[in-house]
Amino acid sequence: MKILSLDYGDKRIGLALGDTEARVAVPYGILENRGRTYVLHQLKILLIKENIGKLLIGLPLALT
């Protein structure tokens, strides 16, 4: 199964693509954060294009 991981930021969203069968994750790119509508539309396109089975969103626990 393919997994898309998001590192959500105010200006940019980092993307990584993982595969449970290959047990590997690789950087996928950056999505400009141009507002909720834009981001959701771009993510929908990406989820369909890459046949993503799960979506993970990072939770920053230590911002120093």
Stockholm file with secondary structure:
# STOCKHOLM 1.0

chainA/1-64         MKILSLDYGDKRIGLALGDTEARVAVPYGILENRGRTYVLHQLKILLIKENIGKLLIGLPLALT
#=GR chainA/1-64 SS CEEEEEEECSSEEEEEEEETTTTEEEEEEEEECCCHHHHHHHHHHHHHHTTEEEEEECCCCCCC
#=GC SS_cons        CEEEEEEECSSEEEEEEEETTTTEEEEEEEEECCCHHHHHHHHHHHHHHTTEEEEEECCCCCCC
//
